[in-house]
Amino acid sequence: MITERTPGVYELLGKLEDVSYSNNFMFGHQNAGHIGVSIKEHDGTESDVKNLVGKHPKVVGIDTLSFFGYEGTMDQLVKVTKQLHKEGCIITLSSHMPNFSLGGDDYYDYSPNFTDGDIGRRIMPGGDLNPKFLRFLDHIAKFVNECIDVDGEPIPMIFRPFHEDNGDWFWWGRKHLPDEDYKKLFRYTVDYLQGEKGVKSLAYSYSPNGFFSSEEDYMKRYPGDDYVDVLGMDIYRDHPSSDDKFFEKLKTSLQYIFECSMQHGKTYAITEIGMRVLDTPEGYYEGLSPSHNVIKNFYTELLSSLSSYEAGSRCAYMLAWANFSDQQFWVPYQIVGDNGEVKFRHEMCDDFEAFCKDTRIILAD
């Protein structure tokens, strides 16, 4: 169970709670400090959001994939985290874990069968893959312990392991790991990081994939109040259209999560969100389309929806997924040349700028 914390974690959780009781929302973006389409420096000083609106997102997501060279490197991520913290960002760490039953720590090379192998049980104590799993957790502990601020204090982060656990696309999903086994794995991970490795600077988030049909549906795999600080939900607007009823369904799910957050004394957030444009004249896009987006006001519509009812307004932050390339991005961006001319401006930049300039949206200090 979560026991001793650094003062920074309590301060972080206090900030989330303060925002949840206001009419404001923190905006977040995955990999914003070192991966982007418009950035030239990959050291945390730039981001697509900052280059467009002048400030970093308040919450920046990073992933353990960087430890193994897929989205940067471990050393780079430490430096980026320090810089983002210095600029007033909150860091949340997710983990696309490898298939521990296969030869290496590779995630992508084995994606066609990375759910195979009964991984969730075999990495627990007594299982043949337990030593390998613990070595992976040791990487997390090493990273977290190296992330210290200018005063030598640990940088607090929100760790979000085993996300989207109710789906079937990860080996820790419901199809591959029963509910009770999932809860045990989540608790074991927290206990190891806290107890064996002495990691005290993490808050922990539980974030299944939406939508939800009831409070019970949302809490079905919940590890318990002693192991979770932030309730979350990952949700994407696939095949967006004017009549897809996305925001009606979002409202229903957030109402359930809000009720759970009140009952369990937790804050909640939309831990991943985005619009996935699957059908355009140009083809399929994992994220926004470079042009011909049917919905061009997604961000201002999202803000309007969340602000329209109490449950929505209690969301502490929302985090959009990463801008990996000009063919795979989730946040609008623009490209400016060396002489200041705009070479490319995405058709949703006006909407996103209006969203960010709204007084209810909190960006980095």
MOWO-V708174 format. One record per residue. N is the residue number from 1. RES is the residue in one small letter. D_FIRST is the distance of its C-alpha to the first C-alpha in Angstrom with 1 decimal. Layout:
BEGIN
n:res:d_first
N:RES:D_FIRST
N:RES:D_FIRST
END
This chain:
BEGIN
n:res:d_first
1:m:0.0
2:i:3.8
3:t:6.1
4:e:9.7
5:r:11.6
6:t:15.3
7:p:17.8
8:g:18.6
9:v:15.4
10:y:16.1
11:e:19.7
12:l:19.0
13:l:17.1
14:g:19.9
15:k:22.5
16:l:21.1
17:e:21.2
18:d:24.7
19:v:26.0
20:s:24.7
21:y:26.8
22:s:29.8
23:n:32.2
24:n:31.1
25:f:29.1
26:m:27.9
27:f:29.4
28:g:27.7
29:h:29.2
30:q:27.8
31:n:29.0
32:a:31.2
33:g:31.6
34:h:32.9
35:i:34.1
36:g:36.8
37:v:40.3
38:s:42.0
39:i:40.3
40:k:42.2
41:e:39.6
42:h:36.2
43:d:34.6
44:g:32.8
45:t:35.9
46:e:37.1
47:s:35.8
48:d:37.7
49:v:36.6
50:k:37.6
51:n:40.9
52:l:41.7
53:v:40.6
54:g:40.3
55:k:36.5
56:h:33.4
57:p:31.0
58:k:28.4
59:v:25.5
60:v:26.0
61:g:24.2
62:i:24.1
63:d:23.2
64:t:22.4
65:l:25.8
66:s:27.2
67:f:25.8
68:f:28.4
69:g:31.3
70:y:31.2
71:e:30.6
72:g:31.5
73:t:30.3
74:m:27.3
75:d:29.6
76:q:30.9
77:l:27.5
78:v:26.5
79:k:29.8
80:v:29.6
81:t:26.1
82:k:27.5
83:q:30.6
84:l:28.9
85:h:26.7
86:k:30.0
87:e:31.6
88:g:29.0
89:c:27.0
90:i:23.3
91:i:21.9
92:t:19.8
93:l:19.1
94:s:19.5
95:s:19.8
96:h:22.8
97:m:21.8
98:p:24.7
99:n:25.7
100:f:24.6
101:s:27.2
102:l:30.0
103:g:31.7
104:g:30.0
105:d:27.2
106:d:29.5
107:y:28.5
108:y:31.8
109:d:34.2
110:y:32.8
111:s:32.1
112:p:34.6
113:n:32.5
114:f:29.1
115:t:27.5
116:d:29.2
117:g:27.9
118:d:25.0
119:i:22.7
120:g:19.4
121:r:19.8
122:r:21.6
123:i:19.0
124:m:16.4
125:p:16.7
126:g:20.3
127:g:21.6
128:d:24.4
129:l:22.8
130:n:19.5
131:p:21.1
132:k:22.3
133:f:19.0
134:l:17.5
135:r:20.5
136:f:19.9
137:l:16.4
138:d:18.2
139:h:20.5
140:i:17.8
141:a:16.6
142:k:20.3
143:f:21.1
144:v:18.5
145:n:19.4
146:e:23.1
147:c:22.8
148:i:23.8
149:d:26.2
150:v:29.7
151:d:28.4
152:g:26.1
153:e:22.9
154:p:20.1
155:i:20.7
156:p:17.8
157:m:17.3
158:i:15.8
159:f:14.5
160:r:15.5
161:p:15.0
162:f:16.8
163:h:18.8
164:e:21.6
165:d:19.9
166:n:22.4
167:g:25.3
168:d:27.0
169:w:27.6
170:f:24.5
171:w:23.6
172:w:20.2
173:g:22.2
174:r:22.8
175:k:26.1
176:h:24.6
177:l:21.1
178:p:20.8
179:d:18.3
180:e:16.2
181:d:16.3
182:y:15.2
183:k:12.1
184:k:11.3
185:l:12.3
186:f:10.3
187:r:6.9
188:y:8.7
189:t:9.8
190:v:6.9
191:d:5.9
192:y:9.6
193:l:10.3
194:q:8.2
195:g:8.9
196:e:12.2
197:k:13.6
198:g:12.7
199:v:12.4
200:k:11.8
201:s:14.2
202:l:12.5
203:a:11.8
204:y:11.0
205:s:13.5
206:y:14.3
207:s:18.0
208:p:20.1
209:n:23.9
210:g:26.2
211:f:28.2
212:f:26.8
213:s:28.8
214:s:26.6
215:e:23.3
216:e:22.5
217:d:23.5
218:y:21.1
219:m:18.0
220:k:18.9
221:r:16.3
222:y:13.6
223:p:10.0
224:g:9.1
225:d:8.9
226:d:5.3
227:y:5.5
228:v:9.1
229:d:11.4
230:v:14.7
231:l:16.4
232:g:19.1
233:m:22.1
234:d:24.3
235:i:27.9
236:y:31.3
237:r:34.8
238:d:36.7
239:h:40.4
240:p:40.7
241:s:43.7
242:s:44.9
243:d:44.4
244:d:41.1
245:k:39.4
246:f:36.3
247:f:35.7
248:e:36.2
249:k:33.6
250:l:31.2
251:k:31.8
252:t:31.0
253:s:27.7
254:l:26.6
255:q:27.6
256:y:25.1
257:i:22.3
258:f:23.4
259:e:23.3
260:c:19.8
261:s:18.8
262:m:20.7
263:q:19.2
264:h:15.6
265:g:16.3
266:k:15.7
267:t:18.3
268:y:19.7
269:a:21.7
270:i:24.1
271:t:22.3
272:e:25.4
273:i:28.9
274:g:32.4
275:m:35.8
276:r:36.8
277:v:40.6
278:l:41.5
279:d:45.2
280:t:47.6
281:p:51.1
282:e:49.5
283:g:47.2
284:y:43.4
285:y:40.9
286:e:37.2
287:g:36.9
288:l:39.8
289:s:43.3
290:p:45.4
291:s:47.9
292:h:48.9
293:n:45.5
294:v:46.3
295:i:43.8
296:k:44.3
297:n:42.5
298:f:39.0
299:y:37.2
300:t:39.3
301:e:39.0
302:l:35.2
303:l:35.2
304:s:37.8
305:s:35.9
306:l:32.5
307:s:34.5
308:s:36.4
309:y:33.9
310:e:31.1
311:a:28.3
312:g:29.4
313:s:29.8
314:r:26.2
315:c:25.1
316:a:23.9
317:y:25.0
318:m:26.6
319:l:26.6
320:a:29.7
321:w:29.7
322:a:31.4
323:n:35.1
324:f:35.7
325:s:39.5
326:d:42.4
327:q:42.0
328:q:38.3
329:f:37.0
330:w:35.2
331:v:36.4
332:p:40.1
333:y:41.6
334:q:44.9
335:i:46.7
336:v:48.9
337:g:51.4
338:d:52.3
339:n:55.0
340:g:52.9
341:e:54.1
342:v:51.7
343:k:51.9
344:f:49.5
345:r:47.8
346:h:45.8
347:e:47.1
348:m:43.9
349:c:43.7
350:d:45.5
351:d:42.9
352:f:40.0
353:e:41.7
354:a:42.3
355:f:38.6
356:c:37.5
357:k:40.2
358:d:39.2
359:t:38.0
360:r:34.9
361:i:33.6
362:i:31.7
363:l:32.2
364:a:31.3
365:d:32.7
END
